Amino acid sequence: MRRNERGAGARLRAGAAGMMVAGLTLMGLPAANAQQGPPELPQLSPPARVDQRVGLTDFTVKYSSPAVKDRKVWGELVPYDKLWRTGANQPTTLQASRDFRFGDKPVPAGTYALYTIPGKGSWTVILNSATTASVNDYDAAKDVVRIVVKPGSADFRERMTFLFADTTDDTASLDLEWEKRRVSIPLAVDTATQAMANIDTTLNDSWRPHFSSARYLLDNGGDLNRALELIDTSIEIKAVWWNHWVRAQILAKQGKRADAIAAGEQAQKLGAGDRVYDNFFKEQVTTTIADWKKKRS
């Protein structure tokens, strides 16, 4: 009897242990009905972009790149004489950081959808201000420019590709290549004018480093003689109310109140009509000059 009881107890313990092992094994496995995301796979028309600086202007083209896949592209996959988003998925976009010429047409800096109407002998290339509109939502009233270009031949290219070619400081060719077709879009920028504008801006603002340095010495107990030299150089480059007012404060701190008053009054003349001066400094300058005059008398 005892042997039977011991045998039964052993069988119960073995069964319980087996259930525990099975439970642990099941716990280590994912649930059969757990939701999993789809595997990452190659896209039929992967996104692509190409960037190019032309002179001082940055151009960026973003597009989706379909493949030939043994299909007849021109006239079938891409019909002739119909609006095309010039790629797959979202419309292709062209972004320019500065004003430019698209073909022979001037275009302001900005981002545009690039549509085309392919033809056997010529293509119409369109920049449109609605950058996310589908072909079905295309609105010709939002066209910024249209040009006509002639297609050419190219080596076979499986995936549609944009590239910049023949780049100089002033021009570039934006080329669309797919299958054995190439369409070249001329781009141009006025780099010389842009560079001169940058030079003029830099020279016109060259008074600022000397002004800032002089003000730092004034505000932080630095060498006032050095501060006066710096602010005089700033005034020689370009006289504005800012540097005359700092000069006035330096002179006042040196105890030269008559010269400080003269410099302050010059700052008042130059500041009249300046929005920052009128709104934020006019009262302070007027009060300070009046105080200097009282102390001088």
VOGU-3710 file (C-alpha; in Angstrom, 3 decimals, decimal comma):
1> mrrnergaga> 0,000/0,000/0,000  2,744/2,401/0,880  4,569/1,508/-2,308  1,465/2,424/-4,337  1,131/5,729/-2,474  4,782/6,569/-3,107  4,387/5,713/-6,777  1,285/7,876/-7,122  2,972/10,798/-5,383  5,980/10,572/-7,699
11> rlragaagmm> 3,710/10,566/-10,718  1,884/13,684/-9,452  5,148/15,519/-8,820  6,471/14,589/-12,271  3,245/15,797/-13,882  3,379/19,125/-12,050  7,008/19,625/-13,034  6,141/18,876/-16,638  3,343/21,459/-16,575  5,721/24,070/-15,127
21> vagltlmglp> 8,302/23,421/-17,840  5,633/23,610/-20,504  4,362/26,869/-19,005  7,829/28,407/-18,996  8,364/27,287/-22,573  5,085/28,827/-23,669  5,844/32,025/-21,796  9,082/32,352/-23,757  7,266/32,194/-27,114  5,319/35,072/-28,696
31> aanaqqgppe> 1,572/34,779/-28,591  0,103/33,354/-31,750  -2,272/36,286/-32,137  0,279/39,067/-31,271  0,317/41,796/-33,931  3,586/42,352/-35,768  4,522/45,113/-38,210  5,205/44,235/-41,829  8,817/43,402/-42,712  10,878/46,191/-44,220
41> lpqlspparv> 11,118/45,520/-47,940  12,424/47,468/-50,955  9,990/50,056/-52,268  8,784/49,894/-55,840  9,697/53,568/-56,310  12,125/54,570/-53,539  12,485/58,215/-52,502  15,515/60,077/-53,812  17,026/63,556/-53,753  19,845/65,425/-55,424
51> dqrvgltdft> 21,486/68,659/-54,228  23,653/71,137/-56,058  25,070/74,573/-55,277  25,320/76,839/-58,305  27,359/79,902/-57,389  25,629/80,969/-54,163  22,292/79,251/-54,849  21,369/75,849/-53,405  19,094/73,638/-55,498  17,386/70,468/-54,215
61> vkysspavkd> 15,218/68,035/-56,163  13,157/65,458/-54,251  11,355/62,697/-56,117  10,347/59,021/-56,138  12,265/56,854/-58,581  10,248/54,269/-60,566  11,917/51,444/-62,517  11,474/50,280/-66,103  10,894/46,595/-65,191  10,783/45,495/-68,838
71> rkvwgelvpy> 7,899/47,874/-69,582  7,520/50,316/-72,421  7,891/53,650/-70,693  7,339/56,447/-73,177  3,926/56,576/-74,740  2,511/53,774/-72,569  3,595/53,754/-68,896  4,050/57,514/-69,246  1,510/58,632/-71,872  2,363/61,357/-74,338
81> dklwrtganq> 0,641/64,736/-74,136  -0,716/64,173/-70,613  0,296/65,793/-67,327  2,829/63,695/-65,392  4,011/64,184/-61,819  7,503/63,354/-63,127  8,090/60,377/-60,901  6,011/58,203/-58,610  4,088/58,698/-55,372  4,226/62,393/-54,336
91> pttlqasrdf> 4,912/65,159/-56,875  8,554/65,888/-57,596  9,736/69,184/-56,058  12,458/71,664/-56,940  13,726/73,988/-54,205  15,987/77,013/-54,773  17,502/79,140/-52,004  17,718/82,280/-54,196  15,972/83,751/-57,217  16,872/81,933/-60,437
101> rfgdkpvpag> 15,974/81,466/-64,076  14,150/78,345/-65,203  14,877/78,141/-68,882  14,627/81,809/-69,827  11,966/82,636/-67,212  12,688/84,347/-63,858  11,477/82,469/-60,770  11,552/83,636/-57,116  13,384/81,564/-54,523  11,153/78,856/-53,059
111> tyalytipgk> 9,891/75,290/-53,425  7,818/74,201/-56,410  6,180/71,067/-57,751  7,803/69,988/-61,008  5,284/68,624/-63,517  5,894/67,677/-67,116  3,842/66,975/-70,220  5,991/64,548/-72,238  5,698/64,586/-76,011  7,407/62,758/-78,860
121> gswtvilnsa> 9,195/65,847/-80,118  9,056/68,246/-77,147  8,265/68,347/-73,446  6,494/71,047/-71,452  8,114/71,490/-68,042  6,050/73,231/-65,351  6,797/74,706/-61,941  3,661/74,944/-59,814  3,297/76,520/-56,367  1,107/73,681/-54,982
131> ttasvndyda> 3,817/71,259/-53,885  1,601/68,458/-52,527  -1,246/68,395/-55,037  -1,795/65,174/-56,995  -2,185/65,168/-60,755  -5,954/65,028/-60,243  -5,777/68,148/-58,052  -3,420/70,032/-60,336  -4,411/73,683/-60,781  -2,917/75,435/-63,803
141> akdvvrivvk> -3,728/78,792/-62,192  -0,930/78,047/-59,713  1,682/77,587/-62,420  4,700/79,799/-61,819  6,405/79,090/-65,126  6,195/76,821/-68,164  8,979/76,134/-70,620  9,343/73,815/-73,604  12,438/71,650/-74,052  13,414/68,955/-76,551
151> pgsadfrerm> 14,145/65,424/-75,299  17,363/63,652/-76,228  18,789/60,167/-76,035  20,888/58,690/-73,225  22,376/55,400/-72,112  19,834/53,006/-70,631  18,905/53,818/-67,046  16,662/51,391/-65,149  15,476/53,862/-62,539  14,293/57,381/-63,222
161> tflfadttdd> 17,011/59,750/-62,044  17,532/63,496/-61,721  21,069/64,853/-61,860  22,823/68,188/-62,268  25,242/68,500/-65,165  27,533/71,111/-66,733  27,549/73,208/-63,546  29,311/76,587/-63,490  29,132/79,545/-61,107  26,103/80,831/-63,027
171> tasldlewek> 24,432/77,908/-64,788  23,530/74,246/-64,530  21,532/71,695/-66,435  18,919/69,763/-64,457  18,706/66,472/-66,343  15,950/63,865/-66,082  17,119/60,456/-67,317  15,043/57,291/-67,598  15,070/54,330/-69,934  16,948/55,795/-72,946
181> rrvsiplavd> 15,573/59,321/-72,670  17,185/62,490/-71,331  15,405/65,807/-70,774  17,623/68,764/-69,874  16,265/71,843/-68,098  18,562/74,904/-68,103  18,955/76,752/-64,806  20,725/80,068/-64,301  21,524/82,389/-61,394  23,003/85,892/-61,173
191> tatqamanid> 25,949/85,017/-58,969  27,912/88,220/-59,669  25,038/90,430/-58,492  24,447/88,226/-55,443  28,147/88,308/-54,546  28,306/92,105/-54,846  25,222/92,408/-52,632  26,976/90,257/-50,025  30,102/92,407/-50,273  28,095/95,612/-49,871
201> ttlndswrph> 26,222/94,187/-46,875  29,450/93,091/-45,210  31,157/96,433/-45,798  28,118/98,395/-44,638  28,102/96,370/-41,433  31,852/96,512/-40,876  31,336/99,288/-38,307  29,742/96,752/-35,970  32,815/94,785/-34,754  34,580/97,982/-33,603
211> fssarylldn> 31,335/99,264/-32,064  30,705/95,996/-30,182  34,266/95,871/-28,913  34,137/99,480/-27,695  30,808/98,910/-25,961  32,183/95,807/-24,242  35,101/97,792/-22,809  32,717/100,564/-21,755  30,280/98,206/-20,010  32,894/96,048/-18,312
221> ggdlnralel> 35,360/98,579/-16,913  37,902/98,131/-19,687  40,492/100,512/-21,108  38,495/103,640/-22,049  41,258/105,020/-24,266  41,203/101,797/-26,285  37,397/101,930/-26,336  37,526/105,476/-27,723  39,936/104,403/-30,479  37,659/101,554/-31,449
231> idtsieikav> 34,498/103,643/-31,509  36,201/106,371/-33,570  37,169/103,703/-36,115  33,569/102,506/-36,155  32,345/106,055/-36,832  34,905/106,504/-39,621  33,528/103,390/-41,350  29,889/104,368/-40,925  28,412/106,991/-38,610  25,193/105,800/-36,950
241> wwnhwvraqi> 23,443/106,786/-33,759  24,624/103,596/-32,033  28,343/104,364/-32,236  27,902/108,099/-31,504  25,953/107,216/-28,368  28,633/104,808/-27,167  31,238/107,497/-27,896  29,245/109,963/-25,786  29,146/107,530/-22,860  32,889/106,829/-23,080
251> lakqgkrada> 33,661/110,555/-23,041  31,301/111,100/-20,103  33,011/108,316/-18,179  36,349/110,036/-18,859  34,942/113,262/-17,409  34,808/115,056/-20,772  31,200/116,222/-20,455  31,269/118,920/-23,164  32,519/116,388/-25,727  30,056/113,801/-24,390
261> iaageqaqkl> 27,143/116,217/-24,866  28,223/116,971/-28,440  28,490/113,259/-29,265  25,139/112,586/-27,593  23,409/115,316/-29,562  24,866/113,859/-32,766  23,394/110,499/-31,754  20,006/112,204/-31,302  20,166/113,653/-34,831  21,139/110,348/-36,439
271> gagdrvydnf> 18,593/108,405/-34,389  15,580/110,539/-35,309  13,189/108,378/-37,294  14,943/105,112/-36,458  12,376/102,699/-35,046  14,682/101,146/-32,440  15,969/104,526/-31,279  12,532/106,153/-31,121  10,851/103,239/-29,330  13,537/102,131/-26,911
281> fkeqvtttia> 16,398/104,641/-26,503  15,172/108,162/-27,211  13,953/108,871/-23,682  17,100/107,440/-22,083  19,420/109,446/-24,371  17,484/112,675/-23,822  17,444/112,248/-20,039  21,148/111,370/-19,850  22,218/114,356/-21,959  20,082/116,668/-19,815
291> dwkkkrs> 21,757/115,265/-16,682  25,209/115,853/-18,179  24,294/119,461/-18,914  23,134/120,015/-15,331  26,362/118,624/-13,913  28,396/120,755/-16,304  26,704/124,036/-15,313
//
